[in-house]
Amino acid sequence: MIREYGVLHPKGGENGEDIARPAEFLVDATGVIRWVNLTEDLRVRARPESVLEAIQRLGAG
């Protein structure tokens, strides 16, 4: 799935294994990704206000 969603961090794990980059997705009822938040730092996440704004822009709020 990490390759399918484009969040692969090659050799980013402790022992050089492939891991997923930190990411958040809004996916609609049909499975289409409508919004993505990618970051390089696992401690950084989208602020709730940003997610709510994205939902409203998409007409789902």
C-alpha positions as CSV (number, residue, x, y, z in Angstrom):
1,M,0.0,0.0,0.0
2,I,2.8,2.4,0.7
3,R,3.9,2.2,-2.9
4,E,0.3,2.4,-4.2
5,Y,-0.3,5.6,-2.2
6,G,3.1,7.1,-3.1
7,V,4.4,7.3,0.5
8,L,7.4,5.0,0.3
9,H,10.4,6.1,2.3
10,P,13.0,3.6,1.0
11,K,15.3,2.3,3.7
12,G,13.9,4.7,6.2
13,G,13.4,2.1,8.9
14,E,15.8,1.4,11.8
15,N,17.4,-1.6,10.0
16,G,17.2,-0.1,6.5
17,E,13.8,-1.5,5.7
18,D,11.3,0.4,3.6
19,I,8.7,2.3,5.6
20,A,5.8,4.7,4.9
21,R,6.3,8.4,5.1
22,P,3.9,10.1,7.5
23,A,0.7,11.0,5.6
24,E,-3.0,11.8,6.0
25,F,-5.6,11.3,3.3
26,L,-9.2,12.3,2.8
27,V,-10.8,9.6,0.7
28,D,-14.4,10.0,-0.7
29,A,-17.1,7.3,-0.7
30,T,-15.9,6.0,-4.1
31,G,-12.3,5.5,-2.9
32,V,-10.9,8.6,-4.7
33,I,-8.2,10.4,-2.7
34,R,-9.4,14.0,-2.5
35,W,-6.8,15.6,-0.2
36,V,-3.3,14.6,1.0
37,N,-1.0,15.9,3.7
38,L,2.5,14.6,3.4
39,T,5.3,15.4,5.8
40,E,8.9,14.3,6.4
41,D,8.5,14.3,10.2
42,L,6.3,11.8,11.9
43,R,5.6,14.3,14.7
44,V,4.1,16.8,12.3
45,R,0.4,16.3,11.5
46,A,-2.2,18.4,9.8
47,R,-4.0,20.8,12.1
48,P,-7.7,20.0,12.6
49,E,-8.6,23.3,11.1
50,S,-6.7,22.4,7.9
51,V,-8.5,19.1,7.6
52,L,-11.9,20.8,8.2
53,E,-11.1,23.4,5.6
54,A,-10.2,20.8,3.1
55,I,-13.5,18.9,3.8
56,Q,-15.5,22.1,3.3
57,R,-13.7,23.0,0.1
58,L,-14.6,19.5,-1.2
59,G,-18.2,20.1,-0.4
60,A,-18.5,17.4,2.2
61,G,-18.9,19.7,5.2
